């Protein structure tokens, strides 16, 4: 078995090998994975955090030993909580997004595989599992553009948004809304919901196609065009800009 880790800001993960295929998710800096298959120019991986599988460009793979993989796996709670940070190495500088993993980072210095780096601005790397903190993290993403398969502040989809906010707060949920809906404790009514609960929405065929994070006062934060606030009631999400219901409520789940 071989293993790898991400040393770029963002790496697209595709459903099939080839740049023309759909991006189903992303790896952020520090995300690690198991290598399942290698063909010319493409590598199939399984993401350690959520067991999601897909293909990444072989040129973007940085292999690590099993020992390094196990070490990284034991320190996955060290994450970038600031919206952005400038990462400096001996050869290149680039920006990383909130939610990036920093498994061997301490006092401004870090190391991933053989890459030594510093973060040039003050950042936060620890969080706690509580609804108030979760809402604070969720609001950091406000205004981030919608991107199918996205997981960063530069572009994110609805389930990537819920997964990343929960991940930063120490709660592990699956990648897609259709997977997330089977996790957690069912809340029967919107009136019984609490800030931080996840609301799920279905299409006319009954398939789960959307998820958002509930706030106080019958408001929901969700990625629809961009991460935005809208009104939530027992019917679904009412978009004040278009003056219509855009998503229809299926269920509400709680994870804390």
Phi and psi in degrees as a GROMACS rama.xvg file:
@    title "Ramachandran Plot"
@    xaxis  label "Phi"
@    yaxis  label "Psi"
@TYPE xy
-117.413  159.19  UNK-2
-136.614  160.209  UNK-3
-147.644  169.409  UNK-4
-144.836  154.419  UNK-5
-93.3868  124.087  UNK-6
-118.371  17.6239  UNK-7
-111.97  163.349  UNK-8
-60.0306  -48.5478  UNK-9
-145.804  137.388  UNK-10
-127.211  123.283  UNK-11
-72.649  139.287  UNK-12
-111.913  126.842  UNK-13
-112.852  157.614  UNK-14
-68.4537  -28.8646  UNK-15
-141.826  161.349  UNK-16
-70.7212  118.884  UNK-17
141.018  140.068  UNK-18
-64.8509  -20.7797  UNK-19
-79.8805  -11.4788  UNK-20
-86.0071  158.926  UNK-21
-59.0618  135.88  UNK-22
-81.6175  119.481  UNK-23
-98.7172  -23.387  UNK-24
-163.813  -175.285  UNK-25
-136.202  155.315  UNK-26
-102.202  135.66  UNK-27
-101.689  165.627  UNK-28
-49.3777  129.552  UNK-29
89.517  -10.0103  UNK-30
-67.2492  137.846  UNK-31
-119.838  163.271  UNK-32
-160.039  162.737  UNK-33
-96.913  138.389  UNK-34
-89.3006  123.128  UNK-35
-99.9259  -34.0483  UNK-36
-160.655  147.514  UNK-37
-132.782  125.521  UNK-38
-127.043  178.106  UNK-39
-54.574  118.054  UNK-40
72.8285  -2.98269  UNK-41
-137.804  147.554  UNK-42
-131.805  126.824  UNK-43
-89.2655  133.758  UNK-44
-129.975  162.724  UNK-45
-123.001  118.66  UNK-46
-68.9566  131.428  UNK-47
-63.8761  -36.3992  UNK-48
-67.3342  -42.6601  UNK-49
-131.624  8.5465  UNK-50
64.2904  17.7674  UNK-51
-72.2701  139.166  UNK-52
-115.484  146.463  UNK-53
-179.137  -173.29  UNK-54
-114.792  137.119  UNK-55
-125.17  156.624  UNK-56
-62.6245  131.464  UNK-57
-61.0087  -26.9078  UNK-58
-69.8261  -15.1087  UNK-59
-102.475  8.72972  UNK-60
-88.9363  132.177  UNK-61
-120.347  109.308  UNK-62
-76.9075  147.084  UNK-63
-132.954  163.027  UNK-64
-77.1323  166.454  UNK-65
-61.5689  -37.8013  UNK-66
-61.7985  -44.0702  UNK-67
-65.5842  -39.1731  UNK-68
-60.5949  -46.1625  UNK-69
-63.8519  -39.9435  UNK-70
-63.3633  -46.1488  UNK-71
-63.1293  -39.3219  UNK-72
-62.4525  -24.5949  UNK-73
-90.3542  -4.04521  UNK-74
-129.65  35.6516  UNK-75
-79.1523  -1.91493  UNK-76
-87.0288  0.951955  UNK-77
-95.7645  100.685  UNK-78
-127.345  152.78  UNK-79
-72.8189  122.608  UNK-80
-105.734  -23.4778  UNK-81
-64.0914  153.294  UNK-82
-57.0869  -45.7757  UNK-83
-144.224  158.763  UNK-84
-147.534  144.592  UNK-85
-91.6844  119.775  UNK-86
-100.126  128.007  UNK-87
-111.598  131.312  UNK-88
-122.219  -179.294  UNK-89
-70.1441  -18.6787  UNK-90
-122.056  -20.9885  UNK-91
-153.535  151.24  UNK-92
-120.608  141.031  UNK-93
-156.267  164.006  UNK-94
-93.4218  136.567  UNK-95
-114.209  154.994  UNK-96
-97.7735  156.562  UNK-97
-47.8427  138.582  UNK-98
93.9985  -7.87743  UNK-99
-65.0311  146.848  UNK-100
-90.1215  139.159  UNK-101
-131.567  67.6212  UNK-102
-64.5148  -29.1172  UNK-103
-121.865  42.4454  UNK-104
-103.257  133.103  UNK-105
-159.356  131.448  UNK-106
54.4059  43.1962  UNK-107
86.5038  -8.08123  UNK-108
-117.622  145.916  UNK-109
-150.884  165.845  UNK-110
-148.071  128.54  UNK-111
-130.053  122.653  UNK-112
54.1454  -124.643  UNK-113
-101.76  13.7734  UNK-114
-93.6606  114.582  UNK-115
-94.537  138.095  UNK-116
-148.037  162.993  UNK-117
-127.703  155.347  UNK-118
-108.823  122.114  UNK-119
-83.4344  -7.95057  UNK-120
-126.352  160.689  UNK-121
-62.5297  129.796  UNK-122
-132.521  162.866  UNK-123
-110.446  138.445  UNK-124
-129.401  0.798071  UNK-125
-126.055  146.843  UNK-126
-144.165  176.14  UNK-127
-132.655  156.694  UNK-128
-86.8979  94.759  UNK-129
-155.726  145.006  UNK-130
-54.9127  -40.8441  UNK-131
-60.4493  -44.5749  UNK-132
-68.2842  -37.2342  UNK-133
-60.7523  -41.6779  UNK-134
-66.7717  -38.0933  UNK-135
-60.3926  -42.8978  UNK-136
-66.0831  -43.3521  UNK-137
-58.2414  -37.661  UNK-138
-72.5162  -20.8799  UNK-139
-59.8446  -32.9251  UNK-140
-81.144  -5.65481  UNK-141
-53.2775  129.823  UNK-142
91.1242  -10.9959  UNK-143
-62.0515  133.237  UNK-144
-68.811  149.254  UNK-145
-72.3774  135.703  UNK-146
-145.977  118.783  UNK-147
-57.0895  123.777  UNK-148
84.5589  -4.05362  UNK-149
-76.3926  152.54  UNK-150
-138.702  11.1379  UNK-151
-117.75  172.315  UNK-152
-66.2145  -18.6505  UNK-153
-82.8358  -13.4915  UNK-154
172.925  129.235  UNK-155
-151.182  146.982  UNK-156
-101.807  176.776  UNK-157
-63.4183  -44.1645  UNK-158
-80.258  -28.5146  UNK-159
-63.5491  -37.0319  UNK-160
-63.6591  -51.4824  UNK-161
-63.8572  -40.634  UNK-162
-63.7354  -43.8803  UNK-163
-67.8526  -42.4277  UNK-164
-61.2476  -44.8509  UNK-165
-66.731  -39.7823  UNK-166
-60.1031  -45.3006  UNK-167
-61.7229  -29.6457  UNK-168
-93.729  11.7866  UNK-169
84.346  17.5277  UNK-170
-115.175  125.448  UNK-171
-94.8833  119.923  UNK-172
-129.514  164.136  UNK-173
-72.2157  176.34  UNK-174
-80.7396  -46.1924  UNK-175
-98.5757  151.505  UNK-176
-57.9443  -37.0777  UNK-177
-66.5082  -22.7254  UNK-178
-88.3194  -39.7852  UNK-179
-64.816  -30.6631  UNK-180
-66.9503  -21.3802  UNK-181
-90.381  0.152591  UNK-182
-101.403  161.392  UNK-183
84.202  -178.268  UNK-184
-101.171  131.045  UNK-185
-70.6877  132.11  UNK-186
-109.095  125.397  UNK-187
-75.0875  -34.6455  UNK-188
-132.262  152.327  UNK-189
-58.6569  -36.4493  UNK-190
-64.993  -20.2398  UNK-191
-95.5889  -1.57976  UNK-192
-75.122  160.525  UNK-193
-126.939  155.275  UNK-194
-55.1863  131.627  UNK-195
103.097  -16.8798  UNK-196
-64.9153  153.916  UNK-197
-100.774  131.48  UNK-198
-106.4  133.819  UNK-199
-114.238  149.188  UNK-200
-134.424  144.426  UNK-201
-118.506  159.007  UNK-202
-88.1372  177.34  UNK-203
-58.2684  -21.7338  UNK-204
-87.4448  -2.464  UNK-205
93.0939  -1.71995  UNK-206
-76.4286  139.58  UNK-207
-74.8465  119.629  UNK-208
-125.016  -3.36553  UNK-209
-156.022  152.033  UNK-210
-147.964  149.141  UNK-211
-147.819  169.948  UNK-212
-106.444  124.239  UNK-213
-78.0356  135.724  UNK-214
-109.371  -177.332  UNK-215
-71.2857  156.889  UNK-216
72.4753  35.5765  UNK-217
56.3461  45.5101  UNK-218
-123.334  147.419  UNK-219
-129.726  140.858  UNK-220
-100.963  128.162  UNK-221
-156.341  158.379  UNK-222
-93.5021  104.655  UNK-223
-145.561  92.787  UNK-224
85.877  -47.0974  UNK-225
-161.574  170.068  UNK-226
-73.9079  115.953  UNK-227
-139.638  165.328  UNK-228
-102.924  136.723  UNK-229
-142.037  170.777  UNK-230
-82.5884  140.644  UNK-231
-121.022  133.928  UNK-232
-140.288  -171.079  UNK-233
-66.3358  -17.0789  UNK-234
-85.0033  -42.6365  UNK-235
158.263  -147.536  UNK-236
-96.9797  125.172  UNK-237
-104.991  118.345  UNK-238
-88.7649  114.293  UNK-239
-68.9168  -25.0041  UNK-240
-72.9834  -43.073  UNK-241
-93.4552  -8.17762  UNK-242
58.1784  46.4503  UNK-243
-156.664  162.461  UNK-244
-79.7212  125.667  UNK-245
-104.082  -21.4387  UNK-246
-142.668  142.8  UNK-247
-113.062  127.363  UNK-248
-65.3349  132.546  UNK-249
-104.341  -52.2061  UNK-250
-165.928  169.587  UNK-251
-129.41  137.24  UNK-252
-128.319  147.003  UNK-253
-120.2  142.032  UNK-254
-125.967  11.8184  UNK-255
